[in-house]
Amino acid sequence: MLAEISARDWYKIEPLEYTALLITSPFCQTCTLAEKMVEEAKNIEGRTNIYKLNLQLAPDFAYEYKIQSVPMLLLFHRQTLVARLSPIKHTGNILHFLTNNREE
């Protein structure tokens, strides 16, 4: 299960490498499916820390990152947004996103 964090907690995290954030809403059935796929991708890929953020509780975050729909997966490198994935189609799609948006 992905650890759910608040926007306030997100801003306190100081990741050294890549971190992903799954943007969801508790009223979104597609988000529930996306979370399962993201968890599976996280277990396979194993290098990226992935958290979950409830957008209903983070309107300022939504505005700052121009989030217009959920679910959405954001990839950050040391707090800098480097890529976003939406729609989330399947586990392979997520794995491709996590591995091909890195500069290593």
PLY file of the C-alpha trace (Angstrom):
ply
format ascii 1.0
element vertex 104
property float x
property float y
property float z
element edge 103
property int vertex1
property int vertex2
end_header
0.00 0.00 0.00
1.29 3.45 -0.89
1.92 5.80 2.00
-0.51 8.71 1.89
1.00 12.08 2.69
-0.35 15.60 2.95
0.83 18.47 0.78
2.51 19.91 3.87
4.42 16.65 4.38
5.36 16.59 0.70
7.07 19.96 0.97
9.09 18.70 3.95
10.49 15.71 2.08
14.01 16.24 0.78
14.52 13.39 -1.66
18.04 12.70 -2.85
16.95 11.14 -6.11
13.68 10.41 -7.88
10.34 10.39 -6.10
6.86 9.92 -7.55
3.56 11.20 -6.25
0.25 9.59 -7.19
-2.48 12.23 -7.18
-5.85 10.72 -6.29
-9.29 11.42 -4.90
-11.21 9.12 -2.54
-14.31 9.47 -4.74
-12.54 8.26 -7.89
-12.87 4.57 -8.82
-10.23 4.94 -11.53
-7.84 6.19 -8.84
-8.31 2.96 -6.89
-7.34 0.94 -9.96
-4.41 3.25 -10.71
-3.11 2.88 -7.16
-3.03 -0.90 -7.53
-1.11 -0.60 -10.80
1.32 1.92 -9.30
1.95 -0.38 -6.32
2.68 -3.25 -8.69
5.05 -1.08 -10.75
6.78 0.12 -7.57
7.38 -3.49 -6.50
8.85 -4.35 -9.90
10.92 -1.19 -10.44
12.05 -0.85 -6.82
14.15 2.33 -7.12
11.56 5.08 -6.90
9.86 6.13 -3.67
6.18 6.63 -4.44
3.66 8.41 -2.23
-0.06 9.14 -2.60
-1.68 12.57 -2.21
-5.43 13.16 -1.79
-6.11 16.12 -4.06
-9.33 16.96 -2.21
-7.18 18.02 0.74
-4.59 19.91 -1.29
-6.16 22.64 -3.46
-3.03 24.82 -3.33
-0.92 21.89 -4.54
-3.39 21.35 -7.39
-3.07 24.98 -8.40
0.72 25.04 -8.13
1.20 21.92 -10.27
-1.76 22.57 -12.59
-3.51 19.30 -11.74
-6.76 19.16 -13.67
-7.65 15.49 -13.45
-7.02 12.41 -11.36
-5.43 9.96 -11.23
-2.10 11.47 -12.21
1.43 10.33 -11.46
4.07 13.01 -11.03
7.80 12.27 -11.12
10.16 14.56 -9.25
13.92 14.77 -9.13
14.86 16.46 -5.84
11.52 18.35 -5.60
11.66 19.45 -9.27
8.83 18.11 -11.41
10.32 16.29 -14.38
7.33 14.42 -15.83
3.63 13.68 -15.42
1.63 10.66 -16.47
-2.07 10.88 -17.25
-3.96 8.81 -18.12
-2.55 5.86 -16.25
-3.27 2.91 -18.53
-1.50 -0.17 -17.17
1.50 -1.33 -15.12
3.79 -1.42 -18.16
2.86 2.17 -18.92
3.89 3.18 -15.39
7.17 1.23 -15.55
8.04 2.92 -18.83
7.24 6.31 -17.29
9.37 5.68 -14.18
12.41 4.41 -16.07
12.43 6.60 -19.18
12.10 9.98 -17.47
15.38 9.69 -15.58
18.68 11.32 -16.42
21.24 8.84 -15.17
0 1
1 2
2 3
3 4
4 5
5 6
6 7
7 8
8 9
9 10
10 11
11 12
12 13
13 14
14 15
15 16
16 17
17 18
18 19
19 20
20 21
21 22
22 23
23 24
24 25
25 26
26 27
27 28
28 29
29 30
30 31
31 32
32 33
33 34
34 35
35 36
36 37
37 38
38 39
39 40
40 41
41 42
42 43
43 44
44 45
45 46
46 47
47 48
48 49
49 50
50 51
51 52
52 53
53 54
54 55
55 56
56 57
57 58
58 59
59 60
60 61
61 62
62 63
63 64
64 65
65 66
66 67
67 68
68 69
69 70
70 71
71 72
72 73
73 74
74 75
75 76
76 77
77 78
78 79
79 80
80 81
81 82
82 83
83 84
84 85
85 86
86 87
87 88
88 89
89 90
90 91
91 92
92 93
93 94
94 95
95 96
96 97
97 98
98 99
99 100
100 101
101 102
102 103
